[in-house]
């Protein structure tokens, strides 16, 4: 269970690639199924839950892969995805389309999600 990563690594991917994005890829795909080999979890939600036992101050950082804000149905889904990455102490890596990233980031900013 991440013995090498915990010894030599700082940040570790915990799930498959974000692929097409959407809530299905973030939470639903193969929910609750732990597999052998890469990747043990298909979605970041399951990955964060399982790998949290090895994270925290002085331990590895959990990476749930890129976040494609433009693929989610609404701001509530977008806020949930960003929040889970933040709560887990992972990076918030928004990788959107050039013509949509500004409008969705602005929506989240104006909603108070990123207020200081």
N, C-alpha and C positions, 0 to 999 in steps of 0.2 A: 504494500500500500504506500506507494510514493517514497520508498526508502531512499532511492538515489536522488530524487528531486528534492527531498527535504534536506539531504546532506549537501548537495552541490548547487541547487537552484534557488532562484529568488521568486520567480513567477512561473506558474504552470497552467497550461490549458486544461480545462476540466470537462470539455464536451466537444462534439463534432463542430465543424465549420457552421457559421450562421446561414450559409447558402442563400435561399430566397427570403430569409427573414420571416416575418409574420409571427403571430402568437403561436401558431401550430409548431413552428420550429423552436420557439423560445420555451414553451411549457408542455405542449401536448405530445409531441412525437416520442414514441416509445417511453411514455411516462412510467417511472418506477422500475424500469428494467436496467439492471446492472449486467454488463456483458464482459467477457474476457477480451483482452487486447485493447487496441485503440479503436475507437474511444469507448471507454466503459459506459459513458452516458451520452445519449443522443442530444439531450437538451440541457441548457445551462441551469435551469431550475433544479433538476435532479443532481447535476454536477456540484452546484454550490452547497446543496444540503449534505451530500455524502462527503465531499472533500473538506468541509468546514472543520472536521475533526483535526486537520493538519494545518489550519491557518490561524492567523492572529498575530499579535505583536511578537516579533522575533522569529516568525515562521514564514512559510511560503505564502505568496500572494496568489489568489485564485483568479484565473482569467477566463471569463465566459465568452470570449471572442467578440467580434465587432457587433455593434448595434446599428441596424438599418431602420432608422426612425420612419422613413417614408413607407415602410411596408406594414406598419401597424394600423389598425382600424380607426383609432381615435387617441386623443391625448391621455386618457386614462390608461390605456395599454402602454403608451410611450413612457408615462411617468412610472409605471410599475417596473418596466424593464430597466430604466435608469436607476431607480431606487434599489432594486435587488442588487445590482452591481455595486452600488455605493455601500449598502448595508453589509455586504460580504467583504468589503475592503478591496474590491477589485478595481481594475481600470474601467473608465467609461470611455470606450473607443467608438465614437459615432462615425460610421462609414456609410455615408448616404450618397445619393446622386447629386451632382453639382447644382442641378436646378431645383432641388427640394430641400437641401440641408438647412438653408437659411430660414425658410418659412416654418419648418417643424421645430427647430431650435428656438426660434422666436416665440412660437406658441407656448413652449415649455417655460421659457424665461418669463413671459408675461403672466403665466399662471401662478408664479411664485415658487415653482419647483426648484429653481436655482438661486433664489434670493438669499442674501447674506444676513 
